Amino acid sequence: MAKSNILTGQYVHISQTPASVGERMLAQVIDWVIQGVYAGGLTWLFLDNLASSLSDDAAILIFVFLILLPTLFYGFYMELFMGGQTFGKMLLKLRVVKADGSIPGIGAYLLRWMFMLIDGPTLSGLGVLVMLFSKNTQRLGDLAAGTMVIKQDGYKKLQVSLDEFAPFSRNYRPVYPAAENLSLEQVDLIDRTLRLKEDDQRIHALAEQVRLTLGIAEVRDADDATFLWHVKRDYQYYALEAI
């Protein structure tokens, strides 16, 4: 399953792996079993022990608020109060997030729950069909709410503080504009390599790889370490421009 990589406006790089259709279906089946056991067990206890001793109105209220509503709103309540997880998702290490990697709000969770009337088995599993053809295995409820279900183990969030960037002068001009095309991981590798001793061969090897990757024909620096430093600075310049 391909990863979804995002660089947010707060300069947070997020890598997340969408859950497969099979994983999502298994999590849903687990949740349905839990709902069935809860509703069936309490209904049996209620009818067998309490219903005969209560008035009709009291019996209806208890049934509605103790059994019916918790069962119907199970998915919404669980995802809202358990950080995007139900028991099924928890067992399979899945989680609901916004497509941009942020935490969904109450409206998104509610919209996902409402669309289960369409996505669920009542319409022959339309949600499964949509998941098979959507980019991030999103059902209709996810598409409407702007959410996706991801593998929790495949979620990585790397915060880079803007304070770590040395200030740029107003007349700063990038030396190597192609540095804009680097990924955050590549820049992190450059940064860690620059901490090595100046005569370390890994600096020279990485400089050559960066030149080839970015298609830089002319290097304006006298040594490889300075070249890598300029590439890193140019990347930071373009990243800050995008924020």
N, C-alpha and C positions, 0 to 999 in steps of 0.2 A: 504494500500500500504506500503510495507516494505521500511524502510529507508536505504539509502546508507551512510555508515560511513567511513570516510577517515582520516588517520593521515599522513599529508604530510611531505616531507623532511625538511621543515622549522618548524616542530613541530606545525603545525596548524591543529586542529581537526575540521573536517567539517562534519556536519550531514545534509543530504538533502533528501527530499521526492520526488520521481519521480511523474510527473503528470500522471493522468490516461488517458487511450485511449479516453474516452468520453470527458474529459476536453480539450485534444489536438484537437480533431475533432471539438468541438464547437468553440475553438479559431480560427481554420482555416476557418470555415464557416463565422465567423464574419469578418475575413480579406478578404475573397472573396467578401462578400457583400460590404465592404468598397471600394475594388478595382473596383467592378462593378459600384457602384454609382459614384466614381471619374471619371472613364473612360467614362461611359455613359453620365454623366452630362456635362463634358467638351466637349465631341464629339458633343453633341446636341448644345451647345452654339457656338462651333467653326463653325459647318456647317451652323447654322442658322444666324450667325451674321458676321463672319469674312472671311469664305472661299471664298465668291464671290468677295471680295474686294482685294484679294491677288493673286499673281502669283502662278502658279502650284508648282514651286520649294519652295517658301516661305511657302505655305500651307502644303507641305509635311514635311518640316523641323519643323514647329511648331507642327504638329500632332505627329511626331516621338519623339521630345524632351520634349514636354509638356504633352503628353497623353500616348503614347505607352511605352516608356522606363520607366517612373515612375511606370506604372502599372505592367510591367513585372518584374522589379527589386524591387518591393515594399518590399518583404520579406527580401531580402539581405540588402537593404538600412536601413530599420527599425531596424533590429537586430544589424547591425553594429554601427549605430549612437544612438540607444536607449538602449544600454547595454543588448542586447539579448532579447529584447521585440518588438513585434508588437502591434498594437492597440488591437487585439484580445487577445493576451497573457497578455497585461496590464489589460484589463477588468477582466480577470479570475485569475490575480495575478500569472502568470507563467513566467518563464525566461529560456533562453538557457544558459547552462554553460558547461564547459568541464567535462568529466566524473570524473576527479580528483578534481572537485570543483573550478578550476581556471577559469579565463575569456577567452573565445575563441578569437582567432585572426582573422584577415580578411580572411585568407585562409580557416578556419573552417566554417565561415559564408558563404563564396562563395560556398564551397563544399556542404553544406546543401541545398543552393538555387538550385544548379545545379541538385541535385538528386530529386528535386520536379518533374522533368520531368518523373521520374520513380515511385516515391512514391505517386504522386498525382492521380487524377481521370482518367488521360489519359490511365493508365494501370489497370483500375478497382480497384484502391485503394490498390495497392500492399503494400504501406507503412503501412496501417491499419493492414494488415495481419501480417506483420513483427513485428509491435508493440505488437500485442497480444501474441507473443511467445518469445519476447526478454525480458531480465531480468529487464531492467529499462524503459520499453515501448519506446524503441528507434526504429525509422524507419531506412531505409537503409542509408539515408543521415546522421543521427546521428552516426550510426556505422562507416561510412566512415570517418566522421570528428572527431570522438571521443568525441561527445557531447551528452547531454541529456537535456530534458526539465523538470524542477523541479517546485514544488510549492514554491513560494517565501516565504510564511509564514512558510514553513517547513525547511527553510535554516538557519542553525546556524553555526557560525564560531567563534571558541574560540582560540585566540592566547595566547600561553604561552611563555613568554620571557625566553631565556636561562640564562639571567642574574639573574633570580630568583633562579637558582640552585646553591647551594654552591659547590665549586670546589671539585672534587674527587682526592684523592692522586693516584699515579700511581699503588700502590700496593693494592688498594681497592678491596675487594672481597665481593660480595653480601652475605648477611646473609640468605636471603630467595629467592632463584632463581625463585620460583613460582610467585613472584611479577611481573614478566615480562608479565604475562597473564592478568593483571588488565586492565580495560579501563580507559581512561582519566577522565571520570565522577566519577568512583570509587575512583581514587586517589584524585580528588578534594574534594570528601566527606571526605576522611581520613584527608586531610589537614585542612578542616574547623572544623572537630571534634577535632583535636589536639589543636585548639585554645580555647577549653573549659577548665574549671577548672579541675585539675587533678583527683578530686574525683567524677567527673560527671559520672553518670551511663551509659551515652551514649557512652563513651569511651570504657568501658568494654563490652558493648553489640556489638559495632562495631568490636572490636578486636576478639570476638568470631565468628562473622559472617565472617570476613576475613579469620580466620583460617579454617573454614569449607569450604568456597568458594575455597580457594587455596589448600586445602588438606594438610595443614601443620600439621604434627603429633607431631613434637617436637619444642617447643618455647624456644629460647635461652635467652630471656630477662626476667628480674625480674618482670617487670610490663607491663600492657597493653599499656600504652602510649609509652613506649620505643619500644615495639613491632611494633606498628603502624608507629612510626617514621622510624624504620629500613625498614619496608615494602615500605614506600613512597620513601626512599632513593634508595632502590634496584630497584624500578620501574624507577626512574630517571636515574639510571646508565645504564640500558638496553635501555631506550629511547634514550639517548645520543649516545650509541654505534651504534644505527640504523641510525643516521643522517650522 
